[in-house]
Every structure is written in C-alpha cells, then in structure tokens.
C-alpha cells in the first residue's frame, strides 16, 4: 500500500464533485483509491497497477492536487514528459511566518506578474500553497523553472530572474531548432 497525506481542506478536490476526480484518477491509472477525509490520507495498492510507473504518477497527481493545483492541471502528470517538483519555502526562510509571507509574495509578484512570467516563458504551471511552491513542467523546461524559483526564494531581484528566464528559454529554443 502507498499512502499520501495531503491537507484535509484539499481532500474534497481529490474526490471532486460527485466523486468525478477520484473516478477519473482510478480510470486512468486502473488502481482503486481509499480516501480518509478525517486524516487527509489517500492510499492505494500499487500491486493493482499494470505499469510500474503508474503508482508514481498517481502519487504525483494526488500530491499536486494537495499542493493547490486543479485536477485538470494535475492530470498532466499522467503524461510521459511531465513531472512535479515541490519547493519547501521553510528551507529558505526558516519557520518565521513573516518571512514565509514575504517570500510567497516574491514568487507570485505584484498582481501575479512573476508567476505569470515564469509560466509564460517556461510553459510550467506554478502553485503557491501553504509553505510550498509546486511546479508542473515538462522535463526540459523544468530545470529552467526550478532555477528561476530557487533564485527568487534565495532573494535574487526580479529583473535578474526575468533576464535569466529569457536567456535560458532562448537557448532552449535554439537548441531544439538545431536537432
């Protein structure tokens, strides 16, 4: 059995309206989910999976929903080229609430600008939830998105991060054309 604990307030999203999200996850993965809404635990028997990668993908989908993504965005993780990465902001600022709020605001930016720029340039999806920043992206742009977020969390100025993103995405696109 595999167990994933997510915030209790996100369990309803894993279940979905009339159980739709849970049913969709079960249909795609061919594994049955057990959900304990009191504890915030989701479990499943990984032996049910026909493909050895399926339990990892199911775990990522549930973890992504738990970190604030919509089910539709989380379902991208069932794809071959997509992965999830979660930053714990406490690793950068300690447990001080005022620092947490300040750093979350840096990642989001004024009126969501910084989050939109990172998503727009890399094609990644970001969710800032609780004390985490979660990223869903394809393998190639994930490293660029992760580095940009790491720079912000570590205190780099926004223009520096934007220049980094533009430079790296330009390199990425040029290298793809050269293939």
Backbone as ProteinMPNN parsed JSONL, in Angstrom:
{"seq_chain_A": "XXXXXXXXXXXXXXXXXXXXXXXXXXXXXXXXXXXXXXXXXXXXXXXXXXXXXXXXXXXXXXXXXXXXXXXXXXXXXXXXXXXXXXXXXXXXXXXXXXXXXXXXXXXXXXXXXXXXXXXXXXXXXXXXXXXXXXXXXXXXXXXXXXXXXXXXXXXXXXXXXXXXXXXXXXXXXXXXXXX", "coords_chain_A": {"N_chain_A": [[0.839, -1.195, 0.0], [0.432, 2.227, -0.734], [0.734, 5.398, 0.779], [-0.437, 8.702, 0.883], [-0.281, 11.784, 2.332], [-2.245, 14.615, 2.43], [-3.203, 18.112, 2.708], [-6.127, 18.425, 4.71], [-8.138, 20.148, 3.82], [-7.951, 19.936, 1.1], [-8.822, 17.468, 0.355], [-11.465, 17.213, -0.539], [-11.186, 18.185, -3.128], [-9.637, 16.22, -4.317], [-11.474, 14.176, -4.293], [-13.613, 15.334, -5.735], [-16.478, 16.754, -7.496], [-19.32, 14.919, -6.908], [-17.653, 12.694, -6.828], [-16.16, 12.658, -9.15], [-13.424, 13.376, -9.806], [-11.881, 11.52, -8.359], [-12.854, 9.165, -9.557], [-11.93, 9.566, -12.179], [-9.122, 9.529, -11.83], [-8.871, 6.885, -10.961], [-9.814, 5.53, -13.207], [-7.946, 6.241, -15.248], [-5.566, 5.281, -14.12], [-6.074, 2.694, -13.297], [-6.077, 1.839, -10.659], [-7.459, 1.448, -7.39], [-8.558, 3.989, -5.238], [-8.335, 4.722, -1.782], [-9.79, 6.884, 0.46], [-9.293, 8.827, 3.287], [-10.968, 11.156, 4.726], [-10.949, 12.413, 7.164], [-8.324, 12.316, 8.223], [-6.818, 13.14, 6.05], [-5.587, 11.389, 4.386], [-4.644, 9.53, 1.534], [-4.76, 6.462, -0.011], [-3.528, 3.625, -1.846], [-3.324, 0.443, -3.489], [-0.399, -0.466, -4.789], [0.132, -2.745, -6.176], [-1.967, -3.273, -7.834], [-1.528, -1.876, -10.149], [-0.837, -1.997, -13.605], [1.314, -1.026, -14.995], [4.589, -0.27, -13.938], [5.225, 2.433, -13.523], [2.884, 3.736, -12.984], [1.978, 3.871, -10.17], [3.742, 5.868, -9.204], [3.016, 8.053, -10.778], [0.312, 8.39, -10.021], [0.679, 9.05, -7.337], [2.056, 11.496, -7.657], [0.044, 13.016, -8.957], [-1.956, 13.141, -6.97], [-0.488, 14.384, -4.93], [0.05, 16.826, -6.222], [-2.533, 17.927, -6.482], [-3.038, 18.202, -3.781], [-1.234, 20.227, -3.233], [-2.391, 22.441, -4.284], [-3.0, 22.584, -7.025], [-5.377, 22.475, -9.74], [-7.473, 19.642, -10.526], [-7.445, 19.186, -13.315], [-5.044, 20.378, -14.186], [-3.263, 18.858, -12.65], [-3.644, 16.353, -13.792], [-2.06, 16.396, -16.018], [0.259, 15.233, -15.253], [0.032, 12.56, -15.71], [0.985, 12.24, -18.199], [3.775, 11.383, -20.367], [6.068, 13.07, -20.449], [6.055, 14.839, -18.333], [6.61, 16.331, -15.114], [6.566, 16.694, -11.481], [7.599, 19.072, -9.103], [8.378, 20.089, -5.829], [8.975, 22.859, -3.855], [9.988, 23.582, -0.581], [9.311, 26.294, 1.212], [10.121, 26.883, 3.78], [12.663, 25.805, 3.918], [14.204, 27.815, 2.938], [13.686, 30.133, 4.438], [13.352, 29.529, 7.119], [11.156, 29.034, 9.962], [9.679, 31.325, 10.345], [6.792, 33.191, 10.201], [6.359, 35.744, 9.031], [8.489, 35.979, 7.233], [7.88, 33.866, 5.538], [5.471, 34.746, 4.331], [6.398, 37.031, 2.982], [8.244, 35.905, 1.129], [6.609, 34.18, -0.34], [5.043, 36.11, -1.584], [6.98, 37.288, -3.22], [7.424, 35.256, -5.12], [4.941, 35.098, -6.319], [4.52, 37.738, -7.159], [3.69, 41.195, -8.037], [0.278, 41.55, -8.454], [0.292, 38.981, -9.507], [2.225, 38.868, -11.477], [4.951, 37.841, -11.598], [4.668, 35.07, -11.288], [3.094, 34.589, -13.574], [4.942, 35.333, -15.599], [6.99, 33.394, -15.286], [5.491, 31.074, -15.811], [4.585, 31.675, -18.405], [6.96, 31.931, -19.965], [8.279, 29.46, -19.584], [6.372, 27.499, -19.879], [5.576, 26.073, -17.75], [3.519, 25.134, -14.901], [2.56, 26.78, -11.96], [2.031, 26.583, -8.437], [1.395, 28.232, -5.519], [1.172, 27.417, -2.321], [0.267, 27.13, 1.032], [3.19, 26.44, 2.712], [4.677, 25.962, 0.477], [6.009, 25.902, -2.912], [4.888, 24.662, -5.817], [5.655, 22.971, -8.855], [4.674, 22.105, -12.09], [5.901, 20.739, -14.953], [7.339, 20.116, -18.24], [10.093, 17.834, -18.833], [12.327, 19.193, -19.966], [11.949, 22.015, -19.678], [11.609, 22.173, -16.966], [13.986, 22.318, -15.394], [14.834, 24.934, -15.884], [12.668, 26.454, -14.926], [12.733, 25.634, -12.218], [15.239, 26.643, -11.403], [14.802, 29.406, -11.7], [12.777, 29.831, -9.77], [14.131, 29.01, -7.482], [16.087, 31.015, -7.436], [14.464, 33.264, -6.869], [13.42, 32.522, -4.354], [15.754, 32.493, -2.922], [16.362, 35.15, -2.836], [17.103, 36.7, -5.072], [16.839, 39.509, -7.31], [13.882, 40.52, -9.067], [14.181, 41.494, -11.846], [16.643, 40.293, -12.504], [16.014, 37.576, -12.4], [14.07, 37.469, -14.428], [15.664, 38.111, -16.667], [17.397, 35.918, -16.664], [15.525, 33.849, -17.191], [14.594, 34.584, -19.774], [16.997, 34.44, -21.264], [17.771, 31.706, -20.927], [15.534, 30.339, -21.954], [15.617, 31.183, -24.574], [18.031, 29.991, -25.396], [17.245, 27.316, -25.05], [15.179, 27.063, -26.982], [16.646, 27.574, -29.31], [18.41, 25.396, -29.289], [16.631, 23.325, -29.676], [15.769, 23.802, -32.264], [18.058, 23.205, -33.636], [18.184, 20.472, -33.697]], "CA_chain_A": [[0.0, 0.0, 0.0], [1.087, 3.537, -0.737], [-0.041, 6.406, 1.499], [-0.067, 10.086, 0.619], [-1.027, 12.703, 3.212], [-2.403, 15.96, 1.874], [-4.016, 18.939, 3.612], [-7.53, 17.979, 4.765], [-9.025, 21.014, 3.032], [-7.804, 19.591, -0.324], [-9.391, 16.126, 0.118], [-12.663, 17.385, -1.369], [-10.765, 18.389, -4.515], [-9.217, 14.892, -4.804], [-12.706, 13.417, -4.535], [-14.298, 16.002, -6.827], [-17.935, 16.825, -7.457], [-19.914, 13.596, -7.087], [-16.607, 11.688, -6.963], [-15.636, 12.638, -10.527], [-11.957, 13.409, -9.87], [-11.426, 10.203, -7.884], [-13.182, 8.184, -10.614], [-11.031, 9.797, -13.32], [-7.795, 9.023, -11.448], [-8.959, 5.424, -10.945], [-9.979, 5.051, -14.585], [-6.681, 6.404, -15.968], [-4.477, 4.51, -13.507], [-6.514, 1.322, -13.021], [-5.915, 1.5, -9.246], [-8.562, 1.919, -6.539], [-8.12, 4.904, -4.177], [-9.024, 4.775, -0.489], [-9.593, 8.253, 0.947], [-9.673, 9.102, 4.665], [-11.11, 12.612, 4.739], [-10.656, 12.921, 8.51], [-6.874, 12.439, 8.392], [-6.168, 13.697, 4.869], [-4.785, 10.32, 3.791], [-5.098, 8.841, 0.329], [-3.93, 5.27, -0.159], [-3.882, 2.698, -2.922], [-2.482, -0.737, -3.58], [0.411, -0.32, -6.004], [0.155, -4.033, -6.879], [-3.047, -3.25, -8.834], [-1.075, -1.169, -11.353], [-0.285, -2.842, -14.676], [2.577, -0.395, -15.377], [5.291, 0.099, -12.707], [5.286, 3.886, -13.359], [1.562, 4.25, -12.604], [1.9, 4.335, -8.771], [4.462, 7.135, -9.061], [2.202, 9.094, -11.412], [-0.861, 8.605, -9.158], [1.172, 9.775, -6.169], [2.322, 12.875, -8.082], [-1.244, 13.682, -9.232], [-2.595, 13.42, -5.677], [0.347, 15.384, -4.254], [-0.148, 18.105, -6.925], [-3.845, 18.448, -6.057], [-2.824, 18.602, -2.385], [-0.423, 21.453, -3.213], [-3.157, 23.571, -4.787], [-3.333, 22.539, -8.453], [-6.675, 21.93, -10.111], [-7.309, 18.285, -11.049], [-7.111, 19.232, -14.749], [-3.608, 20.633, -14.283], [-2.565, 17.708, -12.068], [-3.749, 15.202, -14.707], [-0.939, 16.453, -16.967], [1.325, 14.378, -14.728], [-0.129, 11.216, -16.278], [1.723, 12.244, -19.466], [5.129, 10.829, -20.34], [7.154, 14.049, -20.365], [5.744, 15.862, -17.335], [6.966, 15.964, -13.746], [6.186, 17.583, -10.382], [8.654, 19.391, -8.14], [7.833, 20.913, -4.75], [9.911, 23.587, -3.006], [9.507, 23.922, 0.753], [9.819, 27.647, 1.467], [10.787, 26.868, 5.084], [14.081, 25.506, 3.7], [14.872, 29.07, 2.579], [13.463, 31.239, 5.38], [13.061, 29.085, 8.477], [9.727, 28.881, 10.288], [9.09, 32.618, 10.691], [5.615, 33.443, 9.357], [6.501, 36.988, 8.26], [9.395, 35.673, 6.117], [7.123, 32.998, 4.63], [4.533, 35.592, 3.581], [7.2, 37.89, 2.091], [8.835, 35.116, 0.045], [5.495, 33.755, -1.205], [4.676, 37.288, -2.377], [8.023, 37.454, -4.246], [7.209, 34.27, -6.179], [3.707, 35.451, -7.021], [4.728, 39.037, -7.802], [2.58, 42.151, -7.979], [-0.874, 41.122, -9.262], [0.571, 37.688, -10.131], [3.094, 39.041, -12.643], [6.122, 36.962, -11.608], [4.148, 33.718, -11.549], [2.695, 34.564, -14.997], [6.145, 35.382, -16.433], [7.63, 32.07, -15.233], [4.625, 30.134, -16.531], [4.543, 32.042, -19.824], [8.225, 31.668, -20.649], [8.708, 28.057, -19.499], [5.273, 26.554, -20.108], [5.329, 25.373, -16.487], [2.399, 25.569, -14.073], [3.007, 27.005, -10.588], [1.044, 26.732, -7.379], [1.969, 28.667, -4.252], [0.149, 26.953, -1.385], [0.842, 26.841, 2.342], [4.612, 26.808, 2.773], [5.346, 25.344, -0.674], [5.81, 26.318, -4.296], [4.903, 23.435, -6.61], [5.838, 23.212, -10.285], [4.424, 21.025, -13.045], [6.512, 21.152, -16.222], [7.983, 19.025, -18.968], [11.45, 17.606, -18.338], [13.315, 20.155, -20.451], [11.801, 23.359, -19.11], [11.55, 22.073, -15.503], [15.226, 22.806, -14.784], [14.863, 26.393, -16.002], [11.664, 26.96, -13.986], [13.236, 25.387, -10.865], [16.339, 27.579, -11.126], [14.199, 30.738, -11.53], [12.086, 29.866, -8.477], [15.197, 28.958, -6.481], [16.675, 32.36, -7.385], [13.521, 34.135, -6.158], [13.359, 32.107, -2.952], [17.037, 32.839, -2.304], [16.458, 36.598, -2.707], [17.505, 37.425, -6.294], [15.887, 40.533, -7.733], [13.003, 40.092, -10.156], [14.758, 41.679, -13.188], [17.701, 39.286, -12.689], [15.334, 36.305, -12.676], [13.452, 37.586, -15.753], [16.744, 38.013, -17.669], [17.81, 34.508, -16.668], [14.486, 33.075, -17.884], [14.611, 34.91, -21.209], [18.242, 33.917, -21.848], [17.752, 30.244, -20.94], [14.489, 29.85, -22.858], [16.128, 31.433, -25.924], [18.981, 28.886, -25.621], [16.46, 26.082, -25.151], [14.502, 27.053, -28.292], [17.677, 27.445, -30.351], [18.923, 24.014, -29.279], [15.586, 22.447, -30.248], [15.776, 24.013, -33.713], [19.272, 22.598, -34.169], [18.104, 18.999, -33.664]], "C_chain_A": [[0.876, 1.247, 0.0], [0.16, 4.538, -0.067], [0.487, 7.784, 1.151], [-0.918, 10.944, 1.542], [-1.049, 14.07, 2.549], [-3.226, 16.79, 2.853], [-5.498, 18.525, 3.546], [-8.447, 18.832, 3.898], [-8.925, 20.737, 1.53], [-8.391, 18.214, -0.659], [-10.625, 16.207, -0.775], [-12.317, 17.556, -2.839], [-10.311, 17.058, -5.118], [-10.45, 14.054, -5.128], [-13.459, 14.015, -5.724], [-15.799, 15.97, -6.67], [-18.496, 15.456, -7.821], [-18.869, 12.512, -7.367], [-15.925, 11.633, -8.319], [-14.116, 12.576, -10.609], [-11.381, 12.056, -9.462], [-11.664, 9.148, -8.965], [-12.238, 8.326, -11.808], [-9.638, 9.256, -13.027], [-7.806, 7.493, -11.501], [-9.066, 4.847, -12.356], [-8.654, 5.115, -15.358], [-5.628, 5.434, -15.442], [-4.795, 3.032, -13.307], [-6.188, 0.883, -11.585], [-7.061, 2.127, -8.457], [-8.002, 2.783, -5.406], [-8.985, 4.75, -2.938], [-8.732, 6.158, 0.079], [-10.144, 8.388, 2.363], [-9.748, 10.618, 4.809], [-10.874, 13.209, 6.12], [-9.17, 13.226, 8.669], [-6.187, 13.145, 7.234], [-5.281, 12.677, 4.184], [-5.457, 9.754, 2.549], [-4.172, 7.642, 0.186], [-4.422, 4.443, -1.331], [-2.888, 1.552, -2.925], [-1.701, -0.671, -4.883], [0.49, -1.621, -6.799], [-0.92, -4.096, -7.972], [-2.579, -2.675, -10.171], [-0.457, -2.145, -12.35], [1.119, -2.349, -15.056], [3.29, 0.047, -14.097], [5.4, 1.611, -12.479], [3.972, 4.469, -12.834], [1.495, 4.672, -11.132], [2.612, 5.664, -8.54], [3.656, 8.292, -9.637], [0.975, 9.414, -10.56], [-0.448, 9.424, -7.928], [1.435, 11.247, -6.515], [1.029, 13.65, -8.322], [-1.911, 14.07, -7.915], [-1.813, 14.497, -4.918], [0.147, 16.768, -4.893], [-1.49, 18.737, -6.531], [-3.737, 18.944, -4.614], [-2.042, 19.9, -2.25], [-1.106, 22.595, -3.955], [-3.491, 23.566, -6.269], [-4.755, 22.035, -8.65], [-6.451, 20.501, -10.603], [-6.891, 18.282, -12.525], [-5.614, 19.476, -14.945], [-2.814, 19.435, -13.76], [-2.578, 16.507, -13.014], [-2.665, 15.231, -15.783], [0.182, 15.513, -16.551], [1.178, 12.92, -15.175], [0.616, 11.097, -17.61], [3.147, 11.747, -19.276], [6.191, 11.843, -19.969], [7.009, 15.051, -19.228], [6.094, 15.385, -15.933], [6.534, 17.046, -12.757], [7.417, 17.822, -9.513], [8.058, 20.331, -7.1], [8.971, 21.525, -3.928], [9.253, 23.793, -1.652], [10.137, 25.27, 1.116], [10.532, 27.719, 2.82], [12.288, 26.569, 4.949], [14.877, 26.778, 3.401], [14.795, 30.118, 3.674], [13.28, 30.812, 6.828], [11.552, 29.097, 8.71], [9.022, 30.205, 10.599], [7.991, 32.99, 9.689], [5.77, 34.694, 8.484], [7.433, 36.775, 7.056], [8.678, 34.83, 5.067], [6.209, 33.836, 3.732], [5.286, 36.449, 2.562], [7.72, 37.095, 0.883], [7.751, 34.572, -0.894], [5.097, 34.899, -2.131], [5.703, 37.538, -3.485], [7.795, 36.499, -5.419], [5.968, 34.617, -6.991], [3.88, 36.762, -7.789], [3.499, 39.921, -7.698], [1.502, 41.728, -8.974], [-0.591, 39.836, -10.048], [1.555, 37.725, -11.292], [4.234, 38.02, -12.695], [5.709, 35.526, -11.915], [3.779, 33.582, -13.025], [3.901, 34.55, -15.927], [6.819, 34.009, -16.463], [6.803, 31.064, -16.02], [4.652, 30.405, -18.032], [5.806, 31.681, -20.572], [8.593, 30.181, -20.665], [7.623, 27.054, -19.874], [4.934, 25.75, -18.863], [4.039, 25.888, -15.849], [2.92, 25.695, -12.652], [1.819, 27.085, -9.647], [1.78, 27.102, -6.102], [0.891, 28.391, -3.211], [0.814, 26.605, -0.059], [2.278, 27.331, 2.392], [5.39, 26.188, 1.611], [5.093, 26.114, -1.969], [5.945, 25.031, -5.102], [4.943, 23.8, -8.088], [5.482, 21.948, -11.044], [4.981, 21.517, -14.367], [7.038, 19.923, -16.955], [9.439, 18.966, -18.534], [12.41, 18.722, -18.725], [13.165, 21.534, -19.814], [11.747, 23.35, -17.578], [12.808, 22.653, -14.861], [15.294, 24.33, -14.8], [13.883, 27.014, -15.003], [12.152, 26.803, -12.541], [14.327, 26.385, -10.485], [15.778, 28.991, -10.886], [13.517, 30.856, -10.166], [13.105, 29.848, -7.338], [15.843, 30.333, -6.318], [15.772, 33.315, -6.598], [13.491, 33.806, -4.669], [14.633, 32.497, -2.203], [17.272, 34.348, -2.248], [16.925, 37.36, -3.928], [16.433, 38.439, -6.67], [15.1, 40.038, -8.945], [13.615, 40.303, -11.542], [15.866, 40.656, -13.507], [17.084, 37.939, -13.075], [14.704, 36.346, -14.068], [14.502, 37.464, -16.855], [17.233, 36.573, -17.794], [16.812, 33.667, -17.474], [14.519, 33.319, -19.393], [15.837, 34.314, -21.895], [18.186, 32.384, -21.988], [16.693, 29.686, -21.885], [14.9, 30.093, -24.315], [17.102, 30.315, -26.304], [18.252, 27.574, -25.873], [15.807, 25.979, -26.533], [15.502, 26.925, -29.438], [18.213, 26.017, -30.426], [17.906, 23.041, -29.864], [15.536, 22.587, -31.766], [16.947, 23.296, -34.369], [19.23, 21.085, -34.253], [17.799, 18.423, -35.022]], "O_chain_A": [[1.918, 1.3, 0.652], [-1.047, 4.537, -0.308], [1.696, 8.012, 1.124], [-2.144, 10.84, 1.532], [-0.013, 14.609, 2.159], [-3.879, 16.234, 3.736], [-6.044, 18.305, 2.465], [-9.406, 18.331, 3.312], [-9.735, 21.253, 0.759], [-8.449, 17.836, -1.829], [-10.811, 15.373, -1.661], [-13.073, 17.12, -3.707], [-10.566, 16.791, -6.292], [-10.469, 13.315, -6.112], [-13.892, 13.286, -6.616], [-16.334, 15.254, -5.823], [-18.199, 14.903, -8.88], [-19.155, 11.532, -8.054], [-15.198, 10.685, -8.615], [-13.573, 11.805, -11.399], [-10.503, 11.516, -10.135], [-10.785, 8.337, -9.253], [-11.799, 7.328, -12.38], [-9.036, 8.599, -13.877], [-6.873, 6.877, -12.017], [-8.48, 3.808, -12.658], [-8.284, 4.16, -16.04], [-4.885, 4.835, -16.22], [-3.888, 2.212, -13.165], [-6.04, -0.311, -11.324], [-7.566, 3.193, -8.809], [-7.085, 2.366, -4.698], [-10.209, 4.659, -3.028], [-7.574, 6.565, 0.172], [-11.315, 8.101, 2.611], [-8.729, 11.286, 4.991], [-10.619, 14.408, 6.23], [-8.802, 14.278, 9.191], [-5.097, 13.693, 7.401], [-4.336, 13.038, 3.483], [-6.667, 9.53, 2.518], [-2.95, 7.781, 0.252], [-5.575, 4.546, -1.751], [-1.767, 1.673, -2.432], [-2.278, -0.804, -5.962], [0.873, -1.607, -7.969], [-0.802, -4.873, -8.919], [-3.174, -2.961, -11.21], [0.343, -3.006, -11.982], [1.996, -3.144, -15.393], [2.667, 0.679, -13.244], [5.644, 2.036, -11.35], [3.956, 5.577, -12.298], [0.99, 5.76, -10.857], [2.137, 6.495, -7.766], [3.614, 9.378, -9.059], [0.63, 10.584, -10.392], [-1.138, 10.365, -7.533], [1.074, 12.14, -5.748], [0.924, 14.813, -7.933], [-2.379, 15.198, -7.761], [-2.403, 15.408, -4.336], [0.081, 17.771, -4.182], [-1.565, 19.939, -6.279], [-4.287, 19.991, -4.273], [-2.177, 20.6, -1.246], [-0.473, 23.615, -4.23], [-4.198, 24.459, -6.736], [-5.274, 21.27, -7.838], [-5.353, 20.175, -11.054], [-6.07, 17.46, -12.934], [-4.99, 18.835, -15.792], [-1.81, 19.045, -14.355], [-1.625, 15.728, -13.035], [-2.38, 14.203, -16.398], [0.96, 15.051, -17.386], [2.114, 12.133, -15.029], [0.852, 9.99, -18.095], [3.657, 11.7, -18.157], [7.128, 11.511, -19.242], [7.766, 16.02, -19.164], [5.911, 14.216, -15.593], [6.184, 18.16, -13.146], [8.179, 16.899, -9.224], [7.322, 21.257, -7.441], [9.814, 20.814, -3.381], [8.074, 24.144, -1.586], [11.35, 25.367, 1.303], [11.446, 28.525, 2.992], [13.089, 27.024, 5.765], [16.093, 26.807, 3.592], [15.723, 30.91, 3.837], [13.07, 31.666, 7.69], [10.77, 29.164, 7.761], [7.884, 30.2, 11.068], [8.238, 33.088, 8.487], [5.356, 34.695, 7.325], [7.193, 37.329, 5.983], [8.839, 35.045, 3.866], [6.184, 33.648, 2.516], [4.857, 36.576, 1.415], [7.642, 37.566, -0.251], [7.955, 34.511, -2.106], [4.845, 34.687, -3.317], [5.33, 37.958, -4.581], [7.952, 36.886, -6.577], [5.949, 34.447, -8.21], [3.439, 36.88, -8.932], [2.416, 39.47, -7.324], [1.763, 41.568, -10.166], [-1.157, 39.621, -11.12], [1.708, 36.738, -12.011], [4.456, 37.399, -13.735], [6.349, 34.853, -12.723], [4.111, 32.581, -13.659], [3.898, 33.84, -16.934], [7.177, 33.514, -17.531], [7.347, 30.289, -16.807], [4.734, 29.475, -18.835], [5.74, 31.18, -21.694], [9.155, 29.693, -21.645], [7.919, 25.892, -20.155], [4.098, 24.847, -18.912], [3.535, 26.949, -16.217], [3.643, 24.819, -12.179], [0.751, 27.583, -10.003], [2.673, 26.382, -5.655], [-0.161, 29.03, -3.203], [1.803, 25.873, -0.026], [2.548, 28.506, 2.141], [6.586, 25.919, 1.721], [4.122, 26.859, -2.105], [6.992, 24.384, -5.074], [4.355, 24.792, -8.52], [5.927, 20.855, -10.694], [4.593, 22.579, -14.856], [7.167, 18.842, -16.381], [9.962, 19.913, -17.946], [13.22, 19.154, -17.906], [14.164, 22.155, -19.449], [11.83, 24.408, -16.955], [12.713, 23.402, -13.888], [15.759, 24.945, -13.84], [14.218, 27.979, -14.316], [12.008, 27.72, -11.733], [14.333, 26.91, -9.372], [16.224, 29.689, -9.975], [13.666, 31.87, -9.485], [12.963, 30.575, -6.355], [16.115, 30.767, -5.198], [16.251, 34.082, -5.763], [13.531, 34.702, -3.826], [14.6, 32.792, -1.009], [18.269, 34.792, -1.678], [17.13, 38.57, -3.84], [15.254, 38.242, -6.376], [15.595, 39.241, -9.741], [13.581, 39.381, -12.357], [15.998, 40.214, -14.648], [17.578, 37.254, -13.97], [14.788, 35.368, -14.812], [14.27, 36.796, -17.863], [17.454, 36.075, -18.898], [17.206, 32.875, -18.329], [14.476, 32.378, -20.186], [15.729, 33.747, -22.983], [18.514, 31.841, -23.043], [16.925, 28.674, -22.546], [14.566, 29.296, -25.191], [17.013, 29.755, -27.397], [18.593, 26.821, -26.785], [15.872, 24.932, -27.177], [15.232, 26.243, -30.426], [18.441, 25.496, -31.517], [18.282, 22.043, -30.479], [15.291, 21.611, -32.476], [16.851, 22.837, -35.507], [20.135, 20.47, -34.816], [17.698, 17.204, -35.167]]}, "name": "protein", "num_of_chains": 1, "seq": "XXXXXXXXXXXXXXXXXXXXXXXXXXXXXXXXXXXXXXXXXXXXXXXXXXXXXXXXXXXXXXXXXXXXXXXXXXXXXXXXXXXXXXXXXXXXXXXXXXXXXXXXXXXXXXXXXXXXXXXXXXXXXXXXXXXXXXXXXXXXXXXXXXXXXXXXXXXXXXXXXXXXXXXXXXXXXXXXXXX"}
